[in-house]
Amino acid sequence: MAPRRLFFPFAASVLSFGCAQAPAGATDAPPASTSAGYANVEDASRVLKKVSADLNGDGLMDAVLVIAPRSNTADPQDARFLPRIISLQLAQRGGGYREAARNHQVGACEVCGGAYGDGLTEVAAEPGSLTITNEGGIAQRWSKTYVFRWDGAKDGMVLDRYLALGDFRSDGTMGRVDLKAPTVAPADFSSFDPKASGLPDPAGE
């Protein structure tokens, strides 16, 4: 029996990992070279995926990059245990991009999905919004979705919604947490760390 999927298709421009499939129109291939003009991307081969949308409402098509981390040990394979890097690249009218923010914590690692494979299952972008979903489990299935919105006053993205599901109850029912602003604190995208956020976890990880 195929594992049950728990992710949530919030946005139109979707990039999926693992066994999920991206809909037509989503960009699921890495840029061929640094000629795309992405800021602070020294090695284009480490850009795993890209999705596009006008994140800040200026009429230009921005990019969200998923970048493979480098191992912090002598063994390159240890990078599998590190979170993916998510970079927000704002298109510039004169060409190229400006990196508005970079997060090193919110994108789950390659093996964090446990028995279900890759822990980062979905990255989606639409005008003014970015959605990231992590999923996994072994005996218990869990899914966590973080939705960020563009905040013009802060000139950046902030957390706007947190949705988590988990098959952890003894009767087999699903635990659910769904918090929206202003209940959820509008944490800045660049500094947001799911583990340090204090958000409730119904998944029993």
Order of alpha helices (4+ residues) and beta strands (2+ residues): beta-beta-beta-beta-beta-beta-beta-beta-beta-beta
